[in-house]
Amino acid sequence: MSSPFSHLLHELRLRHTVRQADLAALMGYEQSYVSALEIGLKGPPTPEFVEKLIAALPLTAVEADEVRVAVEASQRKLLIDVDAPQDVYLLLHELRRKLPSLSPKHVRLVSDILAMTDVRSEPWSDPLRRIRRKKKEASPDVGSA
């Protein structure tokens, strides 16, 4: 399996009838790096690589946008906002645990849920609760009689 960028790079190279070695030479990279990107062994490329690819082929504005979207979609890491609710952390933990065994139907189902646009954004109902300090009570005078 390959990432969206890997798939698109291969497709664009074939569409523009350019061999890997020739593309690598045009861009100033090793053929082995272009190959590793194309088969998905390397993560998404740097912005510098993307701009050189767009210029080397040369890509249309639509194709260039496709490349940028594919690079973003091919990111392998996810950072959780420090203020994210605990439910988000737990959801992502469960997703990480089960991701290797998800079937294509499961992936489509999750994608369909995420694509739902008519769901209203509701605030999280379980905000962080703080423990209130007890007020100090006035202590009785010990020496008065």
Secondary structure, DSSP 4 states (H G I P E B T S, - for coil): ---HHHHHHHHHHHHTT--HHHHHHHHT--HHHHHHHHHTSS-PPPHHHHHHHHHHTTPPHHHHHHHHHHHHHT----PPPTT--HHHHHHHHHHHHHGGG--HHHHHHHHHHHH--SPPP---SSPPP-PPPPPPPPPPPSS--
